[in-house]
């Protein structure tokens, strides 16, 4: 079950890294740039640990899908970026896809 914890850490640190990337203003602000680099490094390390037990297609779909959803929410609430109906529907499909994979796919180890 550790592989799911590793994947959750990979997702969380990827989201932190992407948020710091936005805050870095094109690498012109040192602290957010450093936070971005550190978090991306941690994210890929924990993703590599998760890949020892989770098929790469499944892990990447969950990692990127949940990352997109979380970044969209952070963009909305921290960076005041608006989401239109099409974006919200697309995010709903991403959530549904991740749920379907986790609930019904034989490729996902529980």
C-alpha positions in Angstrom: 0.0 0.0 0.0 3.0 2.3 0.3 3.0 2.8 -3.5 -0.3 4.8 -3.2 1.3 7.0 -0.5 4.3 7.5 -2.8 2.0 8.5 -5.6 0.0 10.9 -3.4 3.3 12.6 -2.3 4.4 12.7 -6.0 1.1 14.5 -6.9 1.2 16.9 -3.9 4.8 18.0 -4.6 4.1 18.3 -8.4 1.2 20.6 -7.6 3.4 22.6 -5.2 6.1 22.8 -7.8 3.7 24.0 -10.5 2.3 26.6 -8.2 5.8 27.8 -7.4 6.6 27.9 -11.1 3.7 30.3 -11.6 4.9 32.4 -8.7 8.5 32.4 -10.0 7.4 34.9 -12.8 9.5 33.2 -15.4 12.4 32.3 -13.1 12.9 35.9 -12.0 12.1 35.3 -8.4 14.6 33.1 -6.6 12.6 31.6 -3.8 9.7 30.3 -5.9 12.2 29.1 -8.5 14.1 27.1 -5.9 10.8 25.7 -4.4 9.7 24.7 -7.9 13.0 22.8 -8.6 13.0 21.1 -5.2 9.3 20.0 -5.4 9.6 18.7 -8.9 12.7 16.7 -7.8 10.8 15.2 -4.9 7.8 14.6 -7.1 9.7 12.6 -9.7 11.5 10.6 -6.9 8.3 9.5 -5.3 6.7 8.8 -8.7 9.6 6.5 -9.4 9.0 4.7 -6.1 5.3 4.3 -7.0 6.2 2.9 -10.4 7.7 -0.1 -8.7 4.2 -1.4 -8.0 1.8 0.7 -10.1 1.8 0.3 -13.9 3.2 3.3 -15.6 0.1 4.2 -17.6 -2.1 4.0 -14.5 0.4 6.0 -12.3 0.9 8.7 -14.9 -2.9 9.0 -15.6 -3.6 9.4 -11.9 -0.5 11.7 -11.3 -1.3 14.0 -14.2 -5.1 13.9 -13.9 -5.2 14.8 -10.3 -2.5 17.3 -10.8 -4.6 19.0 -13.5 -7.6 19.1 -11.2 -5.7 20.4 -8.2 -3.8 23.0 -10.3 -7.1 24.3 -11.8 -8.4 24.7 -8.3 -5.3 26.5 -7.1 -5.4 28.7 -10.2 -8.9 29.6 -9.4 -8.5 30.4 -5.7 -4.9 31.5 -5.4 -4.3 33.2 -8.8 -7.9 34.3 -9.4 -8.1 32.5 -12.7 -11.6 31.9 -14.0 -12.8 28.5 -15.1 -15.6 28.4 -17.8 -18.2 25.7 -18.2 -16.1 23.8 -20.7 -13.1 23.7 -18.3 -15.3 22.5 -15.5 -16.8 19.8 -17.6 -13.4 18.7 -18.7 -12.2 18.6 -15.1 -15.2 16.5 -14.3 -14.3 14.0 -17.0 -10.7 13.8 -15.6 -12.1 13.0 -12.2 -14.5 10.4 -13.6 -11.6 8.8 -15.6 -9.4 8.5 -12.5 -12.3 7.1 -10.5 -13.2 4.6 -13.2 -9.6 3.4 -13.4 -9.3 3.0 -9.7 -12.6 1.3 -9.2 -12.9 -1.0 -12.2 -9.5 -1.5 -13.8 -7.7 -4.8 -13.2 -4.4 -3.0 -14.0 -4.7 -1.1 -10.6 -3.4 -3.0 -7.6 -5.3 -2.3 -4.5 
